[in-house]
Amino acid sequence: MAKKKPQKTSKESSEAVLKKGRADVSERILTVGREVLNDIIKKAKKPSLRFPIRSLANVKYDPKTGYFEIRGKMATRTLSYNTVKTFAQSMRLLATTKKDLLDKNDIAGKREIYYNSKSWGECRFDEQPESDTLLDDMEAMLGVNREQIGYIPEERGGDVTGPLTVIDQNPSTGEIVKINCGKLGTGAWSIPARVEHLKFESNAKFILVIETSSLFQRLVHHRYYETAQCVLISMSGVPTRACRRFIRRLADDQKLPVLVFTDGDPYGYCNIYRTLKVGSGQAAHINRFFCVPQAHYLGVTPQDIIDFGLQDATHPLEDVDIKRARDAMKNDPFIRHHKEWQDALNQMLKMGVRVEQQAFAKHGLNYVLETYLPEKLKRGKFLP
């Protein structure tokens, strides 16, 4: 499998945005504050904040860029009797971000911000979903990803193994640390919360991204990465931002194709894979950082059920599966753009079944690594 050139992006590149320092983001926050103050003092009008609307209805899919881009629809939060608390929370969150994170070069988790607000008096957050939503709004308004300004994700980033050396550094001393992901015995290396500083060395032919931890562990146990000369990455469900950014940076840096292997159901297709490849509506303002447009879908496809004799190892589609598939074909710009995906979803609906990655164990516990994966790689035909 030949290495491919990294996907180019339009407008301001993600690399250029990420290189902008804390001082630049701090100045953006000050600009927002000055505009609010100017509305009150000089214009004698109610101040407002504007945010891009974060939803699937406000995104477009351009195959040239390879990810969901946000359209121009904006939401305005104007100070009023009904919005005074939310407006105050927004301003306090901006102030906290500047003073406690950017100015002090510190970090914080989303849960910490929620509890930190307990000292904010009447504008404290009652529940964490409130602070999470405003943090997403702030991220969209400033045009940066929150990891860039010191907010760290609290979920695990994913696991990596195979012919890859990750070049990290000691945060205290700056000493270079090299991690050989293929020399960790029966384990794997965990992707950290922030990955922008990492560098890579690899002679892999491709990256194989896997949904379930159990299948990932089977491939690690039998050292499949040596047989296929690939980097194995476990997502454990919908990939975290750190996991997606790591895959994107590794693929771009080493010019590696990316193949994705999930369960054969609407959630695996339209949530897990789609989010990894082109992003989501909710995160459209930062998709260019975290999507992997060079990814292709290896399986499990509805056709695989027929080709590999899995008919008696499937499960009936549930109502939620049918709804998700139909909604995707009707509303998802990515699915609507690719006839191959429409055909796959229609085939799945006609068959009325879904299939798990582990279904290949019907033919033997190692059938997936001894037969299925080699066959799929040999054919070289993958969904976009």
Contacts in CASP RR format, 6 or more apart in sequence:
PFRMAT RR
TARGET T0000
AUTHOR 0000-0000-0000
METHOD contacts of the structure
MODEL  1
MAKKKPQKTSKESSEAVLKKGRADVSERILTVGREVLNDIIKKAKKPSLR
FPIRSLANVKYDPKTGYFEIRGKMATRTLSYNTVKTFAQSMRLLATTKKD
LLDKNDIAGKREIYYNSKSWGECRFDEQPESDTLLDDMEAMLGVNREQIG
YIPEERGGDVTGPLTVIDQNPSTGEIVKINCGKLGTGAWSIPARVEHLKF
ESNAKFILVIETSSLFQRLVHHRYYETAQCVLISMSGVPTRACRRFIRRL
ADDQKLPVLVFTDGDPYGYCNIYRTLKVGSGQAAHINRFFCVPQAHYLGV
TPQDIIDFGLQDATHPLEDVDIKRARDAMKNDPFIRHHKEWQDALNQMLK
MGVRVEQQAFAKHGLNYVLETYLPEKLKRGKFLP
1 205 0 8 1.000
1 206 0 8 1.000
1 257 0 8 1.000
1 377 0 8 1.000
1 380 0 8 1.000
2 257 0 8 1.000
3 205 0 8 1.000
3 254 0 8 1.000
3 255 0 8 1.000
3 256 0 8 1.000
3 257 0 8 1.000
4 255 0 8 1.000
4 256 0 8 1.000
4 257 0 8 1.000
4 294 0 8 1.000
5 255 0 8 1.000
6 251 0 8 1.000
6 252 0 8 1.000
6 253 0 8 1.000
6 255 0 8 1.000
6 294 0 8 1.000
7 65 0 8 1.000
7 66 0 8 1.000
7 252 0 8 1.000
7 293 0 8 1.000
7 294 0 8 1.000
8 65 0 8 1.000
9 65 0 8 1.000
9 288 0 8 1.000
10 62 0 8 1.000
10 64 0 8 1.000
10 65 0 8 1.000
14 288 0 8 1.000
14 289 0 8 1.000
17 143 0 8 1.000
17 144 0 8 1.000
17 148 0 8 1.000
17 289 0 8 1.000
18 145 0 8 1.000
18 148 0 8 1.000
18 196 0 8 1.000
18 289 0 8 1.000
20 144 0 8 1.000
20 148 0 8 1.000
21 148 0 8 1.000
22 102 0 8 1.000
22 105 0 8 1.000
22 149 0 8 1.000
23 102 0 8 1.000
25 102 0 8 1.000
25 142 0 8 1.000
25 144 0 8 1.000
25 148 0 8 1.000
25 149 0 8 1.000
26 98 0 8 1.000
26 102 0 8 1.000
26 103 0 8 1.000
28 142 0 8 1.000
28 143 0 8 1.000
28 144 0 8 1.000
29 94 0 8 1.000
29 95 0 8 1.000
29 97 0 8 1.000
29 98 0 8 1.000
29 102 0 8 1.000
29 142 0 8 1.000
30 98 0 8 1.000
32 49 0 8 1.000
32 94 0 8 1.000
32 141 0 8 1.000
33 91 0 8 1.000
33 94 0 8 1.000
35 47 0 8 1.000
36 47 0 8 1.000
36 49 0 8 1.000
36 91 0 8 1.000
37 47 0 8 1.000
39 45 0 8 1.000
39 46 0 8 1.000
39 47 0 8 1.000
39 48 0 8 1.000
40 47 0 8 1.000
46 78 0 8 1.000
46 79 0 8 1.000
46 80 0 8 1.000
47 78 0 8 1.000
47 79 0 8 1.000
47 87 0 8 1.000
48 76 0 8 1.000
48 77 0 8 1.000
48 78 0 8 1.000
48 79 0 8 1.000
49 76 0 8 1.000
49 77 0 8 1.000
49 87 0 8 1.000
49 90 0 8 1.000
49 141 0 8 1.000
50 74 0 8 1.000
50 75 0 8 1.000
50 76 0 8 1.000
50 77 0 8 1.000
50 141 0 8 1.000
51 74 0 8 1.000
51 75 0 8 1.000
51 76 0 8 1.000
51 77 0 8 1.000
51 137 0 8 1.000
51 140 0 8 1.000
51 141 0 8 1.000
52 58 0 8 1.000
52 70 0 8 1.000
52 72 0 8 1.000
52 73 0 8 1.000
52 74 0 8 1.000
52 75 0 8 1.000
52 140 0 8 1.000
52 141 0 8 1.000
52 284 0 8 1.000
52 285 0 8 1.000
53 73 0 8 1.000
53 74 0 8 1.000
53 75 0 8 1.000
54 70 0 8 1.000
54 136 0 8 1.000
54 137 0 8 1.000
54 140 0 8 1.000
54 281 0 8 1.000
54 282 0 8 1.000
54 283 0 8 1.000
54 284 0 8 1.000
54 285 0 8 1.000
55 281 0 8 1.000
55 282 0 8 1.000
56 280 0 8 1.000
56 281 0 8 1.000
56 331 0 8 1.000
56 332 0 8 1.000
56 333 0 8 1.000
57 73 0 8 1.000
57 331 0 8 1.000
58 70 0 8 1.000
58 71 0 8 1.000
58 72 0 8 1.000
58 73 0 8 1.000
58 281 0 8 1.000
58 284 0 8 1.000
59 68 0 8 1.000
59 69 0 8 1.000
59 70 0 8 1.000
59 71 0 8 1.000
59 281 0 8 1.000
59 284 0 8 1.000
59 287 0 8 1.000
59 333 0 8 1.000
60 68 0 8 1.000
60 69 0 8 1.000
60 71 0 8 1.000
60 333 0 8 1.000
61 67 0 8 1.000
61 68 0 8 1.000
61 69 0 8 1.000
61 278 0 8 1.000
61 333 0 8 1.000
61 334 0 8 1.000
61 336 0 8 1.000
61 337 0 8 1.000
62 69 0 8 1.000
63 337 0 8 1.000
65 288 0 8 1.000
65 293 0 8 1.000
66 277 0 8 1.000
66 278 0 8 1.000
66 291 0 8 1.000
66 293 0 8 1.000
67 277 0 8 1.000
67 278 0 8 1.000
67 279 0 8 1.000
67 287 0 8 1.000
67 288 0 8 1.000
67 291 0 8 1.000
67 293 0 8 1.000
68 278 0 8 1.000
68 279 0 8 1.000
68 280 0 8 1.000
68 281 0 8 1.000
68 284 0 8 1.000
68 287 0 8 1.000
68 291 0 8 1.000
68 333 0 8 1.000
68 334 0 8 1.000
69 284 0 8 1.000
69 287 0 8 1.000
69 288 0 8 1.000
70 140 0 8 1.000
70 281 0 8 1.000
70 284 0 8 1.000
70 285 0 8 1.000
70 287 0 8 1.000
77 83 0 8 1.000
77 86 0 8 1.000
77 87 0 8 1.000
77 90 0 8 1.000
78 87 0 8 1.000
79 87 0 8 1.000
85 122 0 8 1.000
85 123 0 8 1.000
86 134 0 8 1.000
88 122 0 8 1.000
88 123 0 8 1.000
89 117 0 8 1.000
89 120 0 8 1.000
89 123 0 8 1.000
89 125 0 8 1.000
89 130 0 8 1.000
89 131 0 8 1.000
89 134 0 8 1.000
90 134 0 8 1.000
90 137 0 8 1.000
90 138 0 8 1.000
92 117 0 8 1.000
92 120 0 8 1.000
92 123 0 8 1.000
93 113 0 8 1.000
93 131 0 8 1.000
93 134 0 8 1.000
93 135 0 8 1.000
93 138 0 8 1.000
94 138 0 8 1.000
96 113 0 8 1.000
96 116 0 8 1.000
97 138 0 8 1.000
97 149 0 8 1.000
100 106 0 8 1.000
100 108 0 8 1.000
100 116 0 8 1.000
101 107 0 8 1.000
101 108 0 8 1.000
101 149 0 8 1.000
101 150 0 8 1.000
101 151 0 8 1.000
102 149 0 8 1.000
102 150 0 8 1.000
106 150 0 8 1.000
107 150 0 8 1.000
107 151 0 8 1.000
107 152 0 8 1.000
108 116 0 8 1.000
108 150 0 8 1.000
108 151 0 8 1.000
108 152 0 8 1.000
109 151 0 8 1.000
109 152 0 8 1.000
109 153 0 8 1.000
109 154 0 8 1.000
110 128 0 8 1.000
110 131 0 8 1.000
110 132 0 8 1.000
110 135 0 8 1.000
110 151 0 8 1.000
110 153 0 8 1.000
110 154 0 8 1.000
111 128 0 8 1.000
111 154 0 8 1.000
113 131 0 8 1.000
113 135 0 8 1.000
113 151 0 8 1.000
114 125 0 8 1.000
114 128 0 8 1.000
114 131 0 8 1.000
114 132 0 8 1.000
117 123 0 8 1.000
117 124 0 8 1.000
117 125 0 8 1.000
117 131 0 8 1.000
118 124 0 8 1.000
125 131 0 8 1.000
135 146 0 8 1.000
135 151 0 8 1.000
136 282 0 8 1.000
136 283 0 8 1.000
138 146 0 8 1.000
139 145 0 8 1.000
139 146 0 8 1.000
139 285 0 8 1.000
139 286 0 8 1.000
140 285 0 8 1.000
140 286 0 8 1.000
142 149 0 8 1.000
143 285 0 8 1.000
143 286 0 8 1.000
144 286 0 8 1.000
145 241 0 8 1.000
145 286 0 8 1.000
145 289 0 8 1.000
145 290 0 8 1.000
147 153 0 8 1.000
147 193 0 8 1.000
147 194 0 8 1.000
147 196 0 8 1.000
147 241 0 8 1.000
147 242 0 8 1.000
147 245 0 8 1.000
148 196 0 8 1.000
152 193 0 8 1.000
152 194 0 8 1.000
153 193 0 8 1.000
153 240 0 8 1.000
153 241 0 8 1.000
153 242 0 8 1.000
155 240 0 8 1.000
156 190 0 8 1.000
156 191 0 8 1.000
156 236 0 8 1.000
156 240 0 8 1.000
157 190 0 8 1.000
157 191 0 8 1.000
157 192 0 8 1.000
157 193 0 8 1.000
157 239 0 8 1.000
157 240 0 8 1.000
157 242 0 8 1.000
157 243 0 8 1.000
157 246 0 8 1.000
158 190 0 8 1.000
158 191 0 8 1.000
158 233 0 8 1.000
158 234 0 8 1.000
158 235 0 8 1.000
158 236 0 8 1.000
158 239 0 8 1.000
158 240 0 8 1.000
158 242 0 8 1.000
158 243 0 8 1.000
158 246 0 8 1.000
159 187 0 8 1.000
159 188 0 8 1.000
159 189 0 8 1.000
159 190 0 8 1.000
159 191 0 8 1.000
159 213 0 8 1.000
159 216 0 8 1.000
159 233 0 8 1.000
159 234 0 8 1.000
159 236 0 8 1.000
160 166 0 8 1.000
160 181 0 8 1.000
160 188 0 8 1.000
160 189 0 8 1.000
160 190 0 8 1.000
160 191 0 8 1.000
160 231 0 8 1.000
160 232 0 8 1.000
160 233 0 8 1.000
160 234 0 8 1.000
160 246 0 8 1.000
161 181 0 8 1.000
161 182 0 8 1.000
161 184 0 8 1.000
161 187 0 8 1.000
161 188 0 8 1.000
161 189 0 8 1.000
161 220 0 8 1.000
161 225 0 8 1.000
161 231 0 8 1.000
161 232 0 8 1.000
162 181 0 8 1.000
162 182 0 8 1.000
162 204 0 8 1.000
162 225 0 8 1.000
162 226 0 8 1.000
162 230 0 8 1.000
162 231 0 8 1.000
162 232 0 8 1.000
163 181 0 8 1.000
163 182 0 8 1.000
163 202 0 8 1.000
163 203 0 8 1.000
163 204 0 8 1.000
163 225 0 8 1.000
163 226 0 8 1.000
163 229 0 8 1.000
163 230 0 8 1.000
163 231 0 8 1.000
164 180 0 8 1.000
164 181 0 8 1.000
164 182 0 8 1.000
164 200 0 8 1.000
164 201 0 8 1.000
164 202 0 8 1.000
164 204 0 8 1.000
164 231 0 8 1.000
164 250 0 8 1.000
165 178 0 8 1.000
165 179 0 8 1.000
165 180 0 8 1.000
165 181 0 8 1.000
165 200 0 8 1.000
165 201 0 8 1.000
165 202 0 8 1.000
166 178 0 8 1.000
166 179 0 8 1.000
166 181 0 8 1.000
166 189 0 8 1.000
166 198 0 8 1.000
166 199 0 8 1.000
166 200 0 8 1.000
167 176 0 8 1.000
167 177 0 8 1.000
167 178 0 8 1.000
167 179 0 8 1.000
167 198 0 8 1.000
167 199 0 8 1.000
167 200 0 8 1.000
167 201 0 8 1.000
168 176 0 8 1.000
168 177 0 8 1.000
168 178 0 8 1.000
168 179 0 8 1.000
168 192 0 8 1.000
168 197 0 8 1.000
168 198 0 8 1.000
169 175 0 8 1.000
169 176 0 8 1.000
169 177 0 8 1.000
169 197 0 8 1.000
170 177 0 8 1.000
179 189 0 8 1.000
181 188 0 8 1.000
181 189 0 8 1.000
181 231 0 8 1.000
182 225 0 8 1.000
186 220 0 8 1.000
186 221 0 8 1.000
187 220 0 8 1.000
188 216 0 8 1.000
188 220 0 8 1.000
188 232 0 8 1.000
188 234 0 8 1.000
191 242 0 8 1.000
191 243 0 8 1.000
191 246 0 8 1.000
192 242 0 8 1.000
193 242 0 8 1.000
194 242 0 8 1.000
195 242 0 8 1.000
195 245 0 8 1.000
195 246 0 8 1.000
195 249 0 8 1.000
196 245 0 8 1.000
196 249 0 8 1.000
198 246 0 8 1.000
198 249 0 8 1.000
199 253 0 8 1.000
200 249 0 8 1.000
200 250 0 8 1.000
200 253 0 8 1.000
200 254 0 8 1.000
202 231 0 8 1.000
202 250 0 8 1.000
202 254 0 8 1.000
202 256 0 8 1.000
203 229 0 8 1.000
204 225 0 8 1.000
204 229 0 8 1.000
204 230 0 8 1.000
204 231 0 8 1.000
204 254 0 8 1.000
204 256 0 8 1.000
205 228 0 8 1.000
205 229 0 8 1.000
205 230 0 8 1.000
205 256 0 8 1.000
206 228 0 8 1.000
206 230 0 8 1.000
206 231 0 8 1.000
206 256 0 8 1.000
206 257 0 8 1.000
206 258 0 8 1.000
206 259 0 8 1.000
207 230 0 8 1.000
207 231 0 8 1.000
207 233 0 8 1.000
207 247 0 8 1.000
207 250 0 8 1.000
207 251 0 8 1.000
207 256 0 8 1.000
207 257 0 8 1.000
207 258 0 8 1.000
207 259 0 8 1.000
208 219 0 8 1.000
208 228 0 8 1.000
208 230 0 8 1.000
208 231 0 8 1.000
208 232 0 8 1.000
208 233 0 8 1.000
208 259 0 8 1.000
208 261 0 8 1.000
208 298 0 8 1.000
208 373 0 8 1.000
209 233 0 8 1.000
209 235 0 8 1.000
209 239 0 8 1.000
209 247 0 8 1.000
209 258 0 8 1.000
209 259 0 8 1.000
209 260 0 8 1.000
209 261 0 8 1.000
209 276 0 8 1.000
209 295 0 8 1.000
210 216 0 8 1.000
210 219 0 8 1.000
210 232 0 8 1.000
210 233 0 8 1.000
210 234 0 8 1.000
210 235 0 8 1.000
210 261 0 8 1.000
210 262 0 8 1.000
210 357 0 8 1.000
211 235 0 8 1.000
211 236 0 8 1.000
211 237 0 8 1.000
211 261 0 8 1.000
211 262 0 8 1.000
211 263 0 8 1.000
211 268 0 8 1.000
211 272 0 8 1.000
211 357 0 8 1.000
212 234 0 8 1.000
212 236 0 8 1.000
212 237 0 8 1.000
212 263 0 8 1.000
212 356 0 8 1.000
212 357 0 8 1.000
212 358 0 8 1.000
213 234 0 8 1.000
213 236 0 8 1.000
214 358 0 8 1.000
215 261 0 8 1.000
215 357 0 8 1.000
215 358 0 8 1.000
215 368 0 8 1.000
216 232 0 8 1.000
216 234 0 8 1.000
218 365 0 8 1.000
218 366 0 8 1.000
218 368 0 8 1.000
218 369 0 8 1.000
219 225 0 8 1.000
219 232 0 8 1.000
219 369 0 8 1.000
220 232 0 8 1.000
222 366 0 8 1.000
222 369 0 8 1.000
224 230 0 8 1.000
224 232 0 8 1.000
224 369 0 8 1.000
224 373 0 8 1.000
225 231 0 8 1.000
225 232 0 8 1.000
227 369 0 8 1.000
228 373 0 8 1.000
228 374 0 8 1.000
228 377 0 8 1.000
231 250 0 8 1.000
231 256 0 8 1.000
233 243 0 8 1.000
233 246 0 8 1.000
233 247 0 8 1.000
235 243 0 8 1.000
235 272 0 8 1.000
235 276 0 8 1.000
237 272 0 8 1.000
238 271 0 8 1.000
238 272 0 8 1.000
238 275 0 8 1.000
239 247 0 8 1.000
239 272 0 8 1.000
239 275 0 8 1.000
239 276 0 8 1.000
241 290 0 8 1.000
244 275 0 8 1.000
244 276 0 8 1.000
244 279 0 8 1.000
244 290 0 8 1.000
244 291 0 8 1.000
244 292 0 8 1.000
245 289 0 8 1.000
245 290 0 8 1.000
247 258 0 8 1.000
247 276 0 8 1.000
247 292 0 8 1.000
247 295 0 8 1.000
248 289 0 8 1.000
248 290 0 8 1.000
248 291 0 8 1.000
248 292 0 8 1.000
250 256 0 8 1.000
251 257 0 8 1.000
251 258 0 8 1.000
251 292 0 8 1.000
251 294 0 8 1.000
251 295 0 8 1.000
257 294 0 8 1.000
257 296 0 8 1.000
258 292 0 8 1.000
258 294 0 8 1.000
258 295 0 8 1.000
258 296 0 8 1.000
259 295 0 8 1.000
259 296 0 8 1.000
259 297 0 8 1.000
259 298 0 8 1.000
259 382 0 8 1.000
260 273 0 8 1.000
260 276 0 8 1.000
260 277 0 8 1.000
260 295 0 8 1.000
260 296 0 8 1.000
260 297 0 8 1.000
260 298 0 8 1.000
260 299 0 8 1.000
261 298 0 8 1.000
261 299 0 8 1.000
261 300 0 8 1.000
261 357 0 8 1.000
262 268 0 8 1.000
262 269 0 8 1.000
262 272 0 8 1.000
262 273 0 8 1.000
262 297 0 8 1.000
262 299 0 8 1.000
262 300 0 8 1.000
262 357 0 8 1.000
263 300 0 8 1.000
263 354 0 8 1.000
263 355 0 8 1.000
263 356 0 8 1.000
263 357 0 8 1.000
264 299 0 8 1.000
264 300 0 8 1.000
264 301 0 8 1.000
264 302 0 8 1.000
264 348 0 8 1.000
264 354 0 8 1.000
264 355 0 8 1.000
264 356 0 8 1.000
264 357 0 8 1.000
265 317 0 8 1.000
265 321 0 8 1.000
265 348 0 8 1.000
265 354 0 8 1.000
265 355 0 8 1.000
265 356 0 8 1.000
266 321 0 8 1.000
266 322 0 8 1.000
266 324 0 8 1.000
266 325 0 8 1.000
266 328 0 8 1.000
266 345 0 8 1.000
266 348 0 8 1.000
266 354 0 8 1.000
267 321 0 8 1.000
267 324 0 8 1.000
269 297 0 8 1.000
269 325 0 8 1.000
269 328 0 8 1.000
269 341 0 8 1.000
269 344 0 8 1.000
269 345 0 8 1.000
270 324 0 8 1.000
270 325 0 8 1.000
270 328 0 8 1.000
270 332 0 8 1.000
270 335 0 8 1.000
270 345 0 8 1.000
271 324 0 8 1.000
273 295 0 8 1.000
273 297 0 8 1.000
274 280 0 8 1.000
274 328 0 8 1.000
274 332 0 8 1.000
274 334 0 8 1.000
274 335 0 8 1.000
276 291 0 8 1.000
276 292 0 8 1.000
276 295 0 8 1.000
277 291 0 8 1.000
277 292 0 8 1.000
277 293 0 8 1.000
277 295 0 8 1.000
277 334 0 8 1.000
278 287 0 8 1.000
278 291 0 8 1.000
278 293 0 8 1.000
278 334 0 8 1.000
279 287 0 8 1.000
279 290 0 8 1.000
279 291 0 8 1.000
280 287 0 8 1.000
281 287 0 8 1.000
283 290 0 8 1.000
296 382 0 8 1.000
296 383 0 8 1.000
296 384 0 8 1.000
297 382 0 8 1.000
297 383 0 8 1.000
297 384 0 8 1.000
298 373 0 8 1.000
298 376 0 8 1.000
298 382 0 8 1.000
299 376 0 8 1.000
299 382 0 8 1.000
299 383 0 8 1.000
300 355 0 8 1.000
300 356 0 8 1.000
300 357 0 8 1.000
300 359 0 8 1.000
301 344 0 8 1.000
301 383 0 8 1.000
302 344 0 8 1.000
302 347 0 8 1.000
302 348 0 8 1.000
302 351 0 8 1.000
302 355 0 8 1.000
303 344 0 8 1.000
303 347 0 8 1.000
304 310 0 8 1.000
304 355 0 8 1.000
304 372 0 8 1.000
305 311 0 8 1.000
305 314 0 8 1.000
305 351 0 8 1.000
305 353 0 8 1.000
305 355 0 8 1.000
308 360 0 8 1.000
308 363 0 8 1.000
308 371 0 8 1.000
308 372 0 8 1.000
308 375 0 8 1.000
310 355 0 8 1.000
310 359 0 8 1.000
310 360 0 8 1.000
310 362 0 8 1.000
312 362 0 8 1.000
313 355 0 8 1.000
313 359 0 8 1.000
313 362 0 8 1.000
314 351 0 8 1.000
314 353 0 8 1.000
314 354 0 8 1.000
314 355 0 8 1.000
314 359 0 8 1.000
315 353 0 8 1.000
315 354 0 8 1.000
315 355 0 8 1.000
315 356 0 8 1.000
316 352 0 8 1.000
316 353 0 8 1.000
316 354 0 8 1.000
317 325 0 8 1.000
317 348 0 8 1.000
317 349 0 8 1.000
317 352 0 8 1.000
317 353 0 8 1.000
317 354 0 8 1.000
321 354 0 8 1.000
322 349 0 8 1.000
325 345 0 8 1.000
325 348 0 8 1.000
325 349 0 8 1.000
326 349 0 8 1.000
328 335 0 8 1.000
328 345 0 8 1.000
329 335 0 8 1.000
329 336 0 8 1.000
329 342 0 8 1.000
329 345 0 8 1.000
329 346 0 8 1.000
330 336 0 8 1.000
334 341 0 8 1.000
335 341 0 8 1.000
335 342 0 8 1.000
335 345 0 8 1.000
336 342 0 8 1.000
338 383 0 8 1.000
338 384 0 8 1.000
340 383 0 8 1.000
340 384 0 8 1.000
341 383 0 8 1.000
341 384 0 8 1.000
344 383 0 8 1.000
348 354 0 8 1.000
357 368 0 8 1.000
360 367 0 8 1.000
360 368 0 8 1.000
360 371 0 8 1.000
360 372 0 8 1.000
361 367 0 8 1.000
361 368 0 8 1.000
363 371 0 8 1.000
376 382 0 8 1.000
END
